[in-house]
């Protein structure tokens, strides 16, 4: 996925102190790339659209672990 012209958006759960995650979807929404908004030129992780959906489903429906 070419990231030069990617349309990045911040998570709606981002904090005011700048601890943010940004995502960009590939054309045709076949992949999702994730990066740290404080390091936009740093590493980014790319997931298939189906893996990203599975990940979101898991975190939305999992019970938090007790310490």
PyMOL Python script that loads the backbone (N, CA, C, O; Angstrom):
from pymol import cmd

cmd.read_pdbstr("""\
ATOM      1  N   UNK A   1       0.851  -1.182   0.000  1.00  0.00           N
ATOM      2  CA  UNK A   1       0.000   0.000   0.000  1.00  0.00           C
ATOM      3  C   UNK A   1       0.887   1.232   0.000  1.00  0.00           C
ATOM      4  O   UNK A   1       1.728   1.385   0.887  1.00  0.00           O
ATOM      5  N   UNK A   2       0.719   2.108  -0.971  1.00  0.00           N
ATOM      6  CA  UNK A   2       1.477   3.344  -0.995  1.00  0.00           C
ATOM      7  C   UNK A   2       0.961   4.310   0.054  1.00  0.00           C
ATOM      8  O   UNK A   2      -0.225   4.637   0.072  1.00  0.00           O
ATOM      9  N   UNK A   3       1.848   4.770   0.930  1.00  0.00           N
ATOM     10  CA  UNK A   3       1.411   5.614   2.048  1.00  0.00           C
ATOM     11  C   UNK A   3       1.634   7.101   1.806  1.00  0.00           C
ATOM     12  O   UNK A   3       1.256   7.925   2.639  1.00  0.00           O
ATOM     13  N   UNK A   4       2.239   7.454   0.680  1.00  0.00           N
ATOM     14  CA  UNK A   4       2.537   8.854   0.396  1.00  0.00           C
ATOM     15  C   UNK A   4       1.275   9.708   0.378  1.00  0.00           C
ATOM     16  O   UNK A   4       1.263  10.814   0.918  1.00  0.00           O
ATOM     17  N   UNK A   5       0.228   9.205  -0.235  1.00  0.00           N
ATOM     18  CA  UNK A   5      -1.018   9.973  -0.355  1.00  0.00           C
ATOM     19  C   UNK A   5      -2.154   9.335   0.444  1.00  0.00           C
ATOM     20  O   UNK A   5      -3.329   9.561   0.154  1.00  0.00           O
ATOM     21  N   UNK A   6      -1.801   8.547   1.440  1.00  0.00           N
ATOM     22  CA  UNK A   6      -2.824   7.874   2.251  1.00  0.00           C
ATOM     23  C   UNK A   6      -3.661   8.900   3.001  1.00  0.00           C
ATOM     24  O   UNK A   6      -3.160   9.946   3.415  1.00  0.00           O
ATOM     25  N   UNK A   7      -4.926   8.592   3.167  1.00  0.00           N
ATOM     26  CA  UNK A   7      -5.857   9.442   3.914  1.00  0.00           C
ATOM     27  C   UNK A   7      -5.914   8.910   5.346  1.00  0.00           C
ATOM     28  O   UNK A   7      -6.732   8.044   5.657  1.00  0.00           O
ATOM     29  N   UNK A   8      -5.049   9.427   6.212  1.00  0.00           N
ATOM     30  CA  UNK A   8      -4.961   8.963   7.597  1.00  0.00           C
ATOM     31  C   UNK A   8      -6.067   9.584   8.437  1.00  0.00           C
ATOM     32  O   UNK A   8      -6.446  10.738   8.235  1.00  0.00           O
ATOM     33  N   UNK A   9      -6.579   8.803   9.381  1.00  0.00           N
ATOM     34  CA  UNK A   9      -7.549   9.345  10.341  1.00  0.00           C
ATOM     35  C   UNK A   9      -7.217   8.816  11.716  1.00  0.00           C
ATOM     36  O   UNK A   9      -6.780   7.675  11.872  1.00  0.00           O
ATOM     37  N   UNK A  10      -7.430   9.665  12.720  1.00  0.00           N
ATOM     38  CA  UNK A  10      -7.132   9.297  14.100  1.00  0.00           C
ATOM     39  C   UNK A  10      -8.288   8.513  14.696  1.00  0.00           C
ATOM     40  O   UNK A  10      -9.447   8.678  14.316  1.00  0.00           O
ATOM     41  N   UNK A  11      -7.941   7.671  15.624  1.00  0.00           N
ATOM     42  CA  UNK A  11      -8.945   6.916  16.360  1.00  0.00           C
ATOM     43  C   UNK A  11      -9.849   7.871  17.124  1.00  0.00           C
ATOM     44  O   UNK A  11      -9.392   8.890  17.642  1.00  0.00           O
ATOM     45  N   UNK A  12     -11.123   7.541  17.193  1.00  0.00           N
ATOM     46  CA  UNK A  12     -12.054   8.357  17.971  1.00  0.00           C
ATOM     47  C   UNK A  12     -11.802   8.207  19.473  1.00  0.00           C
ATOM     48  O   UNK A  12     -12.347   8.969  20.272  1.00  0.00           O
ATOM     49  N   UNK A  13     -10.986   7.236  19.855  1.00  0.00           N
ATOM     50  CA  UNK A  13     -10.653   7.010  21.259  1.00  0.00           C
ATOM     51  C   UNK A  13      -9.310   7.638  21.635  1.00  0.00           C
ATOM     52  O   UNK A  13      -8.791   7.375  22.720  1.00  0.00           O
ATOM     53  N   UNK A  14      -8.749   8.454  20.764  1.00  0.00           N
ATOM     54  CA  UNK A  14      -7.460   9.083  21.035  1.00  0.00           C
ATOM     55  C   UNK A  14      -7.560   9.994  22.241  1.00  0.00           C
ATOM     56  O   UNK A  14      -8.605  10.582  22.519  1.00  0.00           O
ATOM     57  N   UNK A  15      -6.444  10.095  22.950  1.00  0.00           N
ATOM     58  CA  UNK A  15      -6.429  10.941  24.144  1.00  0.00           C
ATOM     59  C   UNK A  15      -5.980  12.347  23.780  1.00  0.00           C
ATOM     60  O   UNK A  15      -5.402  12.572  22.716  1.00  0.00           O
ATOM     61  N   UNK A  16      -6.249  13.282  24.668  1.00  0.00           N
ATOM     62  CA  UNK A  16      -5.882  14.676  24.441  1.00  0.00           C
ATOM     63  C   UNK A  16      -4.367  14.896  24.518  1.00  0.00           C
ATOM     64  O   UNK A  16      -3.870  15.890  23.988  1.00  0.00           O
ATOM     65  N   UNK A  17      -3.624  13.991  25.165  1.00  0.00           N
ATOM     66  CA  UNK A  17      -2.178  14.178  25.303  1.00  0.00           C
ATOM     67  C   UNK A  17      -1.406  13.746  24.058  1.00  0.00           C
ATOM     68  O   UNK A  17      -0.175  13.779  24.052  1.00  0.00           O
ATOM     69  N   UNK A  18      -2.107  13.348  23.019  1.00  0.00           N
ATOM     70  CA  UNK A  18      -1.447  13.012  21.768  1.00  0.00           C
ATOM     71  C   UNK A  18      -1.164  11.545  21.571  1.00  0.00           C
ATOM     72  O   UNK A  18      -0.616  11.165  20.536  1.00  0.00           O
ATOM     73  N   UNK A  19      -1.517  10.700  22.528  1.00  0.00           N
ATOM     74  CA  UNK A  19      -1.319   9.258  22.371  1.00  0.00           C
ATOM     75  C   UNK A  19      -2.383   8.734  21.420  1.00  0.00           C
ATOM     76  O   UNK A  19      -3.482   8.369  21.838  1.00  0.00           O
ATOM     77  N   UNK A  20      -2.045   8.703  20.144  1.00  0.00           N
ATOM     78  CA  UNK A  20      -3.043   8.394  19.131  1.00  0.00           C
ATOM     79  C   UNK A  20      -2.581   7.313  18.171  1.00  0.00           C
ATOM     80  O   UNK A  20      -1.390   7.142  17.909  1.00  0.00           O
ATOM     81  N   UNK A  21      -3.536   6.612  17.673  1.00  0.00           N
ATOM     82  CA  UNK A  21      -3.322   5.655  16.598  1.00  0.00           C
ATOM     83  C   UNK A  21      -4.057   6.205  15.382  1.00  0.00           C
ATOM     84  O   UNK A  21      -5.177   6.702  15.499  1.00  0.00           O
ATOM     85  N   UNK A  22      -3.424   6.115  14.217  1.00  0.00           N
ATOM     86  CA  UNK A  22      -4.058   6.531  12.970  1.00  0.00           C
ATOM     87  C   UNK A  22      -4.151   5.324  12.050  1.00  0.00           C
ATOM     88  O   UNK A  22      -3.294   4.441  12.074  1.00  0.00           O
ATOM     89  N   UNK A  23      -5.199   5.298  11.243  1.00  0.00           N
ATOM     90  CA  UNK A  23      -5.340   4.236  10.261  1.00  0.00           C
ATOM     91  C   UNK A  23      -5.581   4.845   8.884  1.00  0.00           C
ATOM     92  O   UNK A  23      -6.082   5.961   8.753  1.00  0.00           O
ATOM     93  N   UNK A  24      -5.212   4.086   7.876  1.00  0.00           N
ATOM     94  CA  UNK A  24      -5.490   4.452   6.486  1.00  0.00           C
ATOM     95  C   UNK A  24      -5.943   3.181   5.775  1.00  0.00           C
ATOM     96  O   UNK A  24      -5.344   2.120   5.949  1.00  0.00           O
ATOM     97  N   UNK A  25      -6.987   3.290   4.987  1.00  0.00           N
ATOM     98  CA  UNK A  25      -7.482   2.151   4.214  1.00  0.00           C
ATOM     99  C   UNK A  25      -6.948   2.245   2.793  1.00  0.00           C
ATOM    100  O   UNK A  25      -6.817   3.333   2.232  1.00  0.00           O
ATOM    101  N   UNK A  26      -6.644   1.088   2.225  1.00  0.00           N
ATOM    102  CA  UNK A  26      -6.160   1.045   0.849  1.00  0.00           C
ATOM    103  C   UNK A  26      -7.324   1.283  -0.107  1.00  0.00           C
ATOM    104  O   UNK A  26      -8.481   1.128   0.284  1.00  0.00           O
ATOM    105  N   UNK A  27      -7.039   1.655  -1.344  1.00  0.00           N
ATOM    106  CA  UNK A  27      -8.111   1.769  -2.336  1.00  0.00           C
ATOM    107  C   UNK A  27      -8.827   0.418  -2.448  1.00  0.00           C
ATOM    108  O   UNK A  27      -8.185  -0.628  -2.537  1.00  0.00           O
ATOM    109  N   UNK A  28     -10.127   0.452  -2.444  1.00  0.00           N
ATOM    110  CA  UNK A  28     -10.901  -0.779  -2.477  1.00  0.00           C
ATOM    111  C   UNK A  28     -11.037  -1.443  -1.119  1.00  0.00           C
ATOM    112  O   UNK A  28     -11.651  -2.503  -1.002  1.00  0.00           O
ATOM    113  N   UNK A  29     -10.461  -0.819  -0.082  1.00  0.00           N
ATOM    114  CA  UNK A  29     -10.549  -1.296   1.301  1.00  0.00           C
ATOM    115  C   UNK A  29     -10.094  -2.740   1.449  1.00  0.00           C
ATOM    116  O   UNK A  29     -10.715  -3.512   2.180  1.00  0.00           O
ATOM    117  N   UNK A  30      -9.001  -3.118   0.753  1.00  0.00           N
ATOM    118  CA  UNK A  30      -8.482  -4.478   0.864  1.00  0.00           C
ATOM    119  C   UNK A  30      -7.450  -4.612   1.967  1.00  0.00           C
ATOM    120  O   UNK A  30      -7.101  -5.725   2.361  1.00  0.00           O
ATOM    121  N   UNK A  31      -6.952  -3.474   2.477  1.00  0.00           N
ATOM    122  CA  UNK A  31      -5.952  -3.497   3.537  1.00  0.00           C
ATOM    123  C   UNK A  31      -6.127  -2.266   4.420  1.00  0.00           C
ATOM    124  O   UNK A  31      -6.698  -1.255   4.011  1.00  0.00           O
ATOM    125  N   UNK A  32      -5.618  -2.385   5.647  1.00  0.00           N
ATOM    126  CA  UNK A  32      -5.642  -1.287   6.609  1.00  0.00           C
ATOM    127  C   UNK A  32      -4.226  -1.137   7.151  1.00  0.00           C
ATOM    128  O   UNK A  32      -3.596  -2.120   7.539  1.00  0.00           O
ATOM    129  N   UNK A  33      -3.729   0.097   7.177  1.00  0.00           N
ATOM    130  CA  UNK A  33      -2.405   0.366   7.723  1.00  0.00           C
ATOM    131  C   UNK A  33      -2.568   1.213   8.975  1.00  0.00           C
ATOM    132  O   UNK A  33      -3.386   2.131   9.016  1.00  0.00           O
ATOM    133  N   UNK A  34      -1.777   0.891   9.999  1.00  0.00           N
ATOM    134  CA  UNK A  34      -1.864   1.535  11.306  1.00  0.00           C
ATOM    135  C   UNK A  34      -0.506   2.137  11.639  1.00  0.00           C
ATOM    136  O   UNK A  34       0.534   1.531  11.381  1.00  0.00           O
ATOM    137  N   UNK A  35      -0.527   3.347  12.218  1.00  0.00           N
ATOM    138  CA  UNK A  35       0.722   3.978  12.642  1.00  0.00           C
ATOM    139  C   UNK A  35       0.496   4.801  13.906  1.00  0.00           C
ATOM    140  O   UNK A  35      -0.640   5.074  14.297  1.00  0.00           O
ATOM    141  N   UNK A  36       1.598   5.188  14.533  1.00  0.00           N
ATOM    142  CA  UNK A  36       1.598   6.075  15.690  1.00  0.00           C
ATOM    143  C   UNK A  36       1.543   7.504  15.170  1.00  0.00           C
ATOM    144  O   UNK A  36       2.420   7.907  14.406  1.00  0.00           O
ATOM    145  N   UNK A  37       0.553   8.269  15.558  1.00  0.00           N
ATOM    146  CA  UNK A  37       0.409   9.636  15.039  1.00  0.00           C
ATOM    147  C   UNK A  37       1.549  10.545  15.484  1.00  0.00           C
ATOM    148  O   UNK A  37       1.810  11.562  14.842  1.00  0.00           O
ATOM    149  N   UNK A  38       2.228  10.196  16.572  1.00  0.00           N
ATOM    150  CA  UNK A  38       3.348  11.013  17.034  1.00  0.00           C
ATOM    151  C   UNK A  38       4.625  10.722  16.239  1.00  0.00           C
ATOM    152  O   UNK A  38       5.607  11.455  16.351  1.00  0.00           O
ATOM    153  N   UNK A  39       4.612   9.665  15.445  1.00  0.00           N
ATOM    154  CA  UNK A  39       5.771   9.290  14.638  1.00  0.00           C
ATOM    155  C   UNK A  39       5.302   8.939  13.227  1.00  0.00           C
ATOM    156  O   UNK A  39       5.431   7.790  12.804  1.00  0.00           O
ATOM    157  N   UNK A  40       4.754   9.924  12.486  1.00  0.00           N
ATOM    158  CA  UNK A  40       4.140   9.634  11.191  1.00  0.00           C
ATOM    159  C   UNK A  40       5.109   9.098  10.135  1.00  0.00           C
ATOM    160  O   UNK A  40       4.672   8.509   9.146  1.00  0.00           O
ATOM    161  N   UNK A  41       6.407   9.291  10.327  1.00  0.00           N
ATOM    162  CA  UNK A  41       7.385   8.775   9.368  1.00  0.00           C
ATOM    163  C   UNK A  41       8.027   7.485   9.870  1.00  0.00           C
ATOM    164  O   UNK A  41       8.918   6.931   9.226  1.00  0.00           O
ATOM    165  N   UNK A  42       7.564   7.015  11.027  1.00  0.00           N
ATOM    166  CA  UNK A  42       8.087   5.781  11.603  1.00  0.00           C
ATOM    167  C   UNK A  42       7.418   4.561  10.987  1.00  0.00           C
ATOM    168  O   UNK A  42       6.764   4.659   9.949  1.00  0.00           O
ATOM    169  N   UNK A  43       7.584   3.428  11.626  1.00  0.00           N
ATOM    170  CA  UNK A  43       7.024   2.191  11.083  1.00  0.00           C
ATOM    171  C   UNK A  43       5.502   2.199  11.086  1.00  0.00           C
ATOM    172  O   UNK A  43       4.864   2.868  11.899  1.00  0.00           O
ATOM    173  N   UNK A  44       4.947   1.446  10.165  1.00  0.00           N
ATOM    174  CA  UNK A  44       3.498   1.272  10.073  1.00  0.00           C
ATOM    175  C   UNK A  44       3.227  -0.213   9.866  1.00  0.00           C
ATOM    176  O   UNK A  44       4.018  -0.914   9.234  1.00  0.00           O
ATOM    177  N   UNK A  45       2.128  -0.678  10.391  1.00  0.00           N
ATOM    178  CA  UNK A  45       1.727  -2.078  10.249  1.00  0.00           C
ATOM    179  C   UNK A  45       0.558  -2.171   9.284  1.00  0.00           C
ATOM    180  O   UNK A  45      -0.392  -1.395   9.383  1.00  0.00           O
ATOM    181  N   UNK A  46       0.618  -3.110   8.355  1.00  0.00           N
ATOM    182  CA  UNK A  46      -0.464  -3.292   7.384  1.00  0.00           C
ATOM    183  C   UNK A  46      -1.121  -4.640   7.608  1.00  0.00           C
ATOM    184  O   UNK A  46      -0.449  -5.662   7.748  1.00  0.00           O
ATOM    185  N   UNK A  47      -2.445  -4.625   7.641  1.00  0.00           N
ATOM    186  CA  UNK A  47      -3.253  -5.828   7.858  1.00  0.00           C
ATOM    187  C   UNK A  47      -4.231  -5.988   6.702  1.00  0.00           C
ATOM    188  O   UNK A  47      -4.654  -5.006   6.092  1.00  0.00           O
ATOM    189  N   UNK A  48      -4.582  -7.225   6.409  1.00  0.00           N
ATOM    190  CA  UNK A  48      -5.659  -7.438   5.432  1.00  0.00           C
ATOM    191  C   UNK A  48      -6.941  -6.909   6.049  1.00  0.00           C
ATOM    192  O   UNK A  48      -7.059  -6.819   7.271  1.00  0.00           O
ATOM    193  N   UNK A  49      -7.890  -6.563   5.212  1.00  0.00           N
ATOM    194  CA  UNK A  49      -9.170  -6.041   5.717  1.00  0.00           C
ATOM    195  C   UNK A  49      -9.857  -7.057   6.618  1.00  0.00           C
ATOM    196  O   UNK A  49     -10.451  -6.680   7.629  1.00  0.00           O
ATOM    197  N   UNK A  50      -9.787  -8.337   6.269  1.00  0.00           N
ATOM    198  CA  UNK A  50     -10.448  -9.357   7.096  1.00  0.00           C
ATOM    199  C   UNK A  50      -9.740  -9.527   8.435  1.00  0.00           C
ATOM    200  O   UNK A  50     -10.406  -9.704   9.455  1.00  0.00           O
ATOM    201  N   UNK A  51      -8.403  -9.479   8.462  1.00  0.00           N
ATOM    202  CA  UNK A  51      -7.684  -9.553   9.741  1.00  0.00           C
ATOM    203  C   UNK A  51      -8.005  -8.350  10.615  1.00  0.00           C
ATOM    204  O   UNK A  51      -8.145  -8.492  11.830  1.00  0.00           O
ATOM    205  N   UNK A  52      -8.124  -7.167  10.019  1.00  0.00           N
ATOM    206  CA  UNK A  52      -8.463  -5.958  10.783  1.00  0.00           C
ATOM    207  C   UNK A  52      -9.867  -6.081  11.383  1.00  0.00           C
ATOM    208  O   UNK A  52     -10.073  -5.739  12.548  1.00  0.00           O
ATOM    209  N   UNK A  53     -10.836  -6.571  10.591  1.00  0.00           N
ATOM    210  CA  UNK A  53     -12.198  -6.766  11.108  1.00  0.00           C
ATOM    211  C   UNK A  53     -12.189  -7.763  12.269  1.00  0.00           C
ATOM    212  O   UNK A  53     -12.855  -7.546  13.281  1.00  0.00           O
ATOM    213  N   UNK A  54     -11.430  -8.860  12.120  1.00  0.00           N
ATOM    214  CA  UNK A  54     -11.348  -9.854  13.195  1.00  0.00           C
ATOM    215  C   UNK A  54     -10.743  -9.244  14.458  1.00  0.00           C
ATOM    216  O   UNK A  54     -11.219  -9.495  15.565  1.00  0.00           O
ATOM    217  N   UNK A  55      -9.695  -8.446  14.287  1.00  0.00           N
ATOM    218  CA  UNK A  55      -9.057  -7.784  15.422  1.00  0.00           C
ATOM    219  C   UNK A  55     -10.036  -6.863  16.140  1.00  0.00           C
ATOM    220  O   UNK A  55     -10.160  -6.928  17.363  1.00  0.00           O
ATOM    221  N   UNK A  56     -10.728  -6.010  15.400  1.00  0.00           N
ATOM    222  CA  UNK A  56     -11.707  -5.096  16.006  1.00  0.00           C
ATOM    223  C   UNK A  56     -12.824  -5.852  16.707  1.00  0.00           C
ATOM    224  O   UNK A  56     -13.242  -5.475  17.802  1.00  0.00           O
ATOM    225  N   UNK A  57     -13.303  -6.908  16.084  1.00  0.00           N
ATOM    226  CA  UNK A  57     -14.363  -7.723  16.704  1.00  0.00           C
ATOM    227  C   UNK A  57     -13.862  -8.297  18.023  1.00  0.00           C
ATOM    228  O   UNK A  57     -14.578  -8.283  19.024  1.00  0.00           O
ATOM    229  N   UNK A  58     -12.638  -8.799  18.021  1.00  0.00           N
ATOM    230  CA  UNK A  58     -12.080  -9.398  19.233  1.00  0.00           C
ATOM    231  C   UNK A  58     -11.971  -8.381  20.365  1.00  0.00           C
ATOM    232  O   UNK A  58     -12.368  -8.668  21.494  1.00  0.00           O
ATOM    233  N   UNK A  59     -11.435  -7.192  20.072  1.00  0.00           N
ATOM    234  CA  UNK A  59     -11.265  -6.221  21.164  1.00  0.00           C
ATOM    235  C   UNK A  59     -12.598  -5.628  21.622  1.00  0.00           C
ATOM    236  O   UNK A  59     -12.724  -5.214  22.775  1.00  0.00           O
ATOM    237  N   UNK A  60     -13.580  -5.585  20.745  1.00  0.00           N
ATOM    238  CA  UNK A  60     -14.885  -5.051  21.151  1.00  0.00           C
ATOM    239  C   UNK A  60     -15.692  -6.045  21.965  1.00  0.00           C
ATOM    240  O   UNK A  60     -16.539  -5.645  22.764  1.00  0.00           O
ATOM    241  N   UNK A  61     -15.443  -7.341  21.775  1.00  0.00           N
ATOM    242  CA  UNK A  61     -16.272  -8.346  22.419  1.00  0.00           C
ATOM    243  C   UNK A  61     -15.552  -9.186  23.456  1.00  0.00           C
ATOM    244  O   UNK A  61     -16.146 -10.111  24.010  1.00  0.00           O
ATOM    245  N   UNK A  62     -14.312  -8.898  23.730  1.00  0.00           N
ATOM    246  CA  UNK A  62     -13.553  -9.646  24.748  1.00  0.00           C
ATOM    247  C   UNK A  62     -13.731  -9.033  26.114  1.00  0.00           C
ATOM    248  O   UNK A  62     -13.902  -7.821  26.249  1.00  0.00           O
ATOM    249  N   UNK A  63     -13.691  -9.866  27.112  1.00  0.00           N
ATOM    250  CA  UNK A  63     -13.744  -9.398  28.491  1.00  0.00           C
ATOM    251  C   UNK A  63     -12.342  -9.009  28.923  1.00  0.00           C
ATOM    252  O   UNK A  63     -11.386  -9.715  28.600  1.00  0.00           O
ATOM    253  N   UNK A  64     -12.192  -7.907  29.643  1.00  0.00           N
ATOM    254  CA  UNK A  64     -10.864  -7.541  30.130  1.00  0.00           C
ATOM    255  C   UNK A  64     -10.330  -8.593  31.107  1.00  0.00           C
ATOM    256  O   UNK A  64     -11.075  -9.175  31.896  1.00  0.00           O
ATOM    257  N   UNK A  65      -9.039  -8.811  31.028  1.00  0.00           N
ATOM    258  CA  UNK A  65      -8.406  -9.768  31.954  1.00  0.00           C
ATOM    259  C   UNK A  65      -8.209  -9.100  33.294  1.00  0.00           C
ATOM    260  O   UNK A  65      -7.914  -7.907  33.371  1.00  0.00           O
ATOM    261  N   UNK A  66      -8.372  -9.873  34.345  1.00  0.00           N
ATOM    262  CA  UNK A  66      -8.106  -9.326  35.672  1.00  0.00           C
ATOM    263  C   UNK A  66      -6.630  -9.513  35.973  1.00  0.00           C
ATOM    264  O   UNK A  66      -6.023 -10.499  35.556  1.00  0.00           O
ATOM    265  N   UNK A  67      -6.055  -8.564  36.698  1.00  0.00           N
ATOM    266  CA  UNK A  67      -4.606  -8.594  36.972  1.00  0.00           C
ATOM    267  C   UNK A  67      -4.245  -9.591  38.033  1.00  0.00           C
ATOM    268  O   UNK A  67      -3.070  -9.733  38.372  1.00  0.00           O
TER     269      UNK A  67
END
""", "prot")
cmd.dss("prot")
cmd.show_as("cartoon", "prot")
cmd.util.cbc("prot")
cmd.orient("prot")
